Amino acid sequence: MPDFKILLIDDEPAQIFSLKSFLQRRKYTVLTANSGTAGLEIVRKNGVDLIFTDFRMPDMSGLEVIKAVKAINPEISVVVITAFSQTEDAVQVMKEGAYDYISKPVDLDELELLVQKIRQHNYLVSENKLLKQQLQEKFKFEAIISQSGAMEEVLNTAARVAKSKATVLIRGESGTGKELIARAVHYASDRKDKPLITVNCAALTESLLESELFGHEKGSFTGAIAQRIGRFEQADGGTLFIDEIGDIPLQTQVKLLRALQFGEFERVGGNQTIKSDVRVIAATNRNLEEMIRQGKFREDLFYRVNVVTIHIPPLRERKTDIPVLIRHFIEKFAKANNKNVTGISKEAQDYLMRYHFPGNVRELENLIERAVVLARDEILTTADFPQGLSVSNERNILDPTDFNDPFPEKVAAFEREMIEHALEIKHGNQSQAARLLGISERHLRSRMQKLNIVNTKRLEG
């Protein structure tokens, strides 16, 4: 653990001397002050982890010291040393934010145990804060690797909805990164300092899922040997990510609908109504509309979760993301496995660009990890990848590393791809597609005419 700095505030020199000598022998850094005013001046100028202050001093009381310290830095632990004559004083000290109090004459063994406890507590708080900061960095929108217009639209929508309270439905094939987007939404929201709780409905049986979501009371079913709180209670104040919501049985869907509508539910086997303030993000790879027609998914639940929909396109529809993802995964796994792998050959990248990736980004990540782990050279080649991949024999003109096509043709192909995809996303609305592309509608019409692009979506409408 890092160095631990303790400040002693007391107007009795003998008390200061005794405590300082004891703590210094245990290798703590000790600062001293003979008044509350002098102690606060030290706090302002030094990084202090723990303060022991006398309760009764001529210039200010221990209560006033606590209030002033908390105003300067609420994370500093304060312990009051006093001979309390009334219980009300002890209660008031704790209410003002003291970590604890210790009575005179001070038991030095008790003092040492208290210091160790506070030091461990401060260390865990600091470590948790660092981990939370690292998570927020890892899952912020800027950390999501992409360069395609399709993913930029996804990230733009996710960023706009993050600050709201709206329920979000993330749709896309397995492996496209639905949980990654859900985490980014949470960490960009006002709930980022509260829990993010995940439940995967596909991984649980029908009997376990309701208990997992809402908890259960002791004895409510065979094996329920103790009360258990569910994910809704765990996520109170934060976000609940319900993955594969299409796999929830109809009976549980009814209870989920009530929880979403009113923010209340009962544990399995219980009759107490529990309230929970939860923002729900759901995800699915299923066709929920078809499930509604088949009677497998409640229409009212669908409208409740489908407030804002984010559709993540499969990797085969955003192949311009493949080169940047390859570079990212090579760097990631080379570092993790202490391998000197720095890049990929043009032939190997072209091989991957012609593959359709039914497992999407997760499959690409697994392929790169395997290749990096087994690689013998600094540059990955086709020999480092499975040769049984079902790849197209056609060259991909969109591959930015393939210089076989003339520059004007490649630029035109990229431009056509962007325009057609923008029109697809905006359902043929040319004005909205132009805004998405960052150009004027007049410029868009001009480029469509030049590239002979027909707006089929508008014709269908």
N, C-alpha and C positions, 0 to 999 in steps of 0.2 A: 504494500500500500504506500501511497505518497506520504510526504512529511505532513504531520498533523500539528496545527498551531492553536494553542490554548491561551485565552486571556483571562486573568484573575482580577476582579474588581472588588476591593475591600478596603475600608479605612482603618483596619486593624493590622499593623505591620507584622505582628507575630503570626497571624493567620496566613498572611501572604507568604511569609518566609517558609512556614511549614509546608504549605501546599506546593509552592514552587519547587522546593528541594525534592519533595517526593516525586513530582511529575518529571522533573529533569533527570532524575536517576533512571526513569523509565524511557528516556530518550525522546520525550516530547519537547517541542519548542514552546517556551512559556514567556508570555508578555504579562506585565503587571501594571495596575493603575490604582491609586489610592482614593479615587472618587469616580462617580458615574460620569461626570463631564469629561474627565481625563480618559476614561475608558472608551467613550464614544469617539473621541478624537483619534485614538489608536485604531478603532474599527474603520474609520473613514480612510486612514492612510495605509492600512495593512490588510492582507488577506487573512482573516481569522476563521477557524473552523468551529470552535467551541468557546463559550464564555461561561465562567462561574462568577456569579455576582452576589454580593451580600444583599439581604432584603432591606435592611435599615441602614441608610447612610445620610450624612448631614445634608448633602446638596440635592440628591434625588433618590427615590426609592427604587427597589428592584423592579417593581411594576413599570416605573417610568423608563428604566433601562431597557426592559424587554420591548416596550412600545417603540422606543427610539431605534433600537437595533433592528427590529423587524421592518422599520421604515427604510433603513439603509440597505439591508440585505436580508430578506425573509428566510433565506436558506441557512443562516447561521443558527446553530443550536445554542439555546440559553438554559442554564441550570441555576436555580436560585438556592443559595445557602442561607439558612435561617433557623432560629429556634421558634417555630410557629407556636403562638399561643392560642390561635383560633383556627378551626377548620376552614372558615370562610376565606382566610388569607390564602391557604393552599389552593382552594378551588379557583380563586380569582387569578392566581399566578398561572395556572394551567389554561384558563380561559384566554389570557392575554397572549398565549403562544409559547410558554416555556416548555422545553422538552421534558423537564422533570424538576423536582426539588429534593434537596438533601438537608438533613437536620444537623444542627450543632449539638455537641462536638462532632466533627466530621470523622466518620469511620473510613480510614484510608483504604481498606480492602473494598468497601462498598464503592468508594470514589473511583478506584481503578477499574472495577467491573463496569461502572457506568460510562467511563471514558471509552473503554473498549467497545461497549454496545453502541455508543453514539458514533464512534469512528467507523464501525462496520456498517451502520445505517447510512452514514454520509457517503461511504464508498459505493454502496449499492445504488443509492439515489443518483450519484454522479454517473455510475456505469449505465444505469437505465436511461438516463438522459442522453448519454453518448450513443447508445444503441438506437434510441428513438430518432436522433438526428441522422444517424447513418441510414436508417430505414427510410426517412423522409427524403434523403438525398437519392437513395437507390430507386425509390418508387415515384419520384417527381416526373412530370410529363417530359421535361427536357432529357431525362435519362433513358427514355424509350427510344430504341434504335429504329429509325425509319427515314426514308427520303421520298416515298411515293406520295402523290396527291391524295390517294385513298386514305392512307394512314394519317395524313395531316388533317383531313376532315374529321376522322375519328377523334384525334387528340384535341382538336378545336372544340368539338361538341362536348367532350368529357370535361375539358377545362371550364367551359361556360356553365355546366350543370353542377360542378363540384361544390360551389358555395351555397347552392340552394338546398332545400329540404326534400326535394323531389325524389321519389323512388325511381331507380334506374334499372332498365333491362338491357343487359349486354348479350348480343346474339352473335353466333359465329361457330364455325366448326371446331372440333377438338384440336387443341394445340395452337390456336391463333393468338392466344394471350389475353383471354377474357379476365382472368384473375389479376394479371398485371395492370390492366386498365382500372379494375375495381379498386386496387390498392392505391393507384395514382389519384383516383377521385377522392378516396378517403383522406389521403395525406395532403390534398390541396383544399380540403374542406375546413370549416370551423371546428370540426370534431376530431382533428388530427391528433390532439393530445389525449383523446379518450380511446377506449378499446376498439380494435378492428377484429371481429370474431368471424370465423369462416365455418360453414357447415356444407359438406358435400352430400347431397341427397342421394346420389347414385351409389354411394359407398355404404349406405345403411339400409337395414331391413325395415319393412313397414312398422313393425312393433317397436323398433328402437328409434325411428326417426322422430316421432312425436315427443318422446322423452328427451331426445337430444335437443330439440327446438325449445320445448317449454318446461323441461325438468319433470321430476316426479316426487311424490311423497313416499316415505318409508312404508313398505308393505303394500304398495299399490299394485304390484305384480310379482310373480316369482322371481327372486333374485334382487328385488328392491330392498336391500338391507339397511339403507339409510336415505335420508332426503337428498335430492340432487337438484341444483339449479340448472336451468337450460341455457341455451345460447342467447335467447332474447334477454334474459336477466344479466348474463355476462356482458352483453353489448350495451347495457343501459348508458345513455349519454353519447354513445359512439355509433359505429356502423356494423351491421350484420350483412355479411356476404353469403347469399344462398346460392351455391353453385349447383347446376343441373336441376333447376326448379321444376323442369318438366317431368322429373322422376318422382315427384311427391304424390302419394296416393290420394284419391278423392276425399277420403274421410279426413285426412290431415289438412287438405286444402281448405276445408271449411274453417278450421281453427286458425289457420294462417291468415285467412281473409279477415277474420275478426281482429286478430292482432295488428294487422296493417291498418284497418279502418279506425279502430278505437284505441290502439296502443295498450290493450289489456288482454289477459289470458289467465287460465288456471293450469297449474301443474297437473300431470297425470295422477289421478287418484285424489286430487285435492278439490276443495270448494272455495278457497280464498282467491279473490280476484287480484291479480298482480298487474301493476302498471309499469311500463317500460318505455323510455324515450329512445327509440331506435330509428336510425335511417337505414333503409333496406336497399341493397344493390343485389339484383338477381342476375343469373346467367343461365343460358341454355344453348345446346346445339340442336335442339329439336324444333320441329315445325309446330308451334303451339296452336296456330290457327287450324291446322288439320286435326290436332288432338281434340280441339273444341268440337269440331264437326263429328268426331268419333265418340264424343262423350267422355273423354279421358282427362280433360282439363276444364276447369270451371271458367266460363266466360267472364263472370264478375271478378274473379281473381286475376285473370289476364289483364283486364282494364285497370285494375288496381296497381299491378306491377309495371304495366306498360305506359307509364307516364312520360318518360323520356327513353327512347330506344337508341342504343349505339350498336351499329352492325359492323363487326370487324371482318373485312373481306379475307378469304383464304390467300395463302402465300402465292398460289399460282396466278392470282389476279393482280398481284402487285410485285411482279418479279424484279422491279427496279430496287426493291428492298433487299434482295438476296445478296448482292455484293457487299453492302455495308454490314449486314448481319454476319456474313462470313468473316469479315475482318474483326468484328467485335468478338465473336466466339473464339477465333484463333487467339486473340490477345488474352481473353479470359481464361481459356483452358491451358494455354502455354504458361501463364503465371501460376495457375493453381497446381499444375503438375511439374513445375520447374523444368519445362522443356524449352529448348531454343528453337521454337518454330515461329517464323516471322511473316509468313505469307502463303499464298497459294498460286500454283501455276495457272496460266491462261487456259490451258486445256482442261484442267480439273474444274476451274470455275465455270467454264462453258458446259462441262458435263453436268454440273449441278443446276445450271440455269435452264437446262433442257428437261429437268426432272419436274414432275408435277406436285410433289410433296403432299401426299394425302394426309400425312401427319402434321403438316404445316410447320410453323417455326420450331415447335418442340422436336420434330423429326430432324430438321436442319441442325439444331443445336446438338442433338445426339450424334449425328453423323460427324460433325466437326470435332466433338469431344473424343470420339473413337479414333478419328484420324490423327489428332494431335498426340494422344496417348501412345499410339503405335508407330508414329512417324520416326523415320531414321534420319531424315534430312531437315534442313531449315525451311524448305518450301514444300508444301503439300502437293502431291501429284495425283493423277487418276488412280495410281496403284494403291493409294491410301484410302480409297473409298470402295464400297461393295460394287462389284461389277454387274450385279443382277438388277440394278435399278432400271425401271421402265422409263427410258428417256426418249424424247422426240428426236427424230433424225434431222429435223429442221434447225438451221442455225437461228438464233434469236437476235434480230437486228437491234433489239433494245439493250443488249449487253454492252455496257459502256467500256468494257475492256477489250472488246473485239473490234479491231481496226480494219477488218476486211471490207466493210461497206464504206462507200464514199461518205464524207462528212455531211453534205447536204441531205442525203437520203436518211442518214441516221437521225439527224436533227428533226427532219420532217416526221419520221416514225415516232420519235418521242413526243413531238407536238400533237400528232394525231391521237396517240394514246392518252395524253392528258386531257385533250378536249373531249374525246368520246367518253372518257371515264367521268369527267365533270358533268356532262349531259346526262349520263346514266344516274349519277348520284342525285341530281336535281330534277330527275324525271322529265327531261326535255325542256325545262325552263331555261331559255338562253340568257335571260337577265341574271338569274341566280348563278348559273354556271360561270358567267363572266366574272361575277364578284368572287366566286370561289377561286378562279384562276388569277385574279388580281389584274384583270384587263377590262377595257370598256366593252360594252355589248357590240358596238360598231366594229371594234378590232376583232372580236370573236367572229362576227359574221364574215368579215373579210378573210380571216384565216380558214374558216370552214369552206368558203367558196374556193380559195386557193388550193386547199387540200382535198377538195371534192368530198367533204363530210356531209352525209345526209342525217338530219335529226330524226331518226326513226321513232324515238319516244313521242315527239310532237305529232308525228303522223298517226301513231297508234291512238293518241288522245282524240 
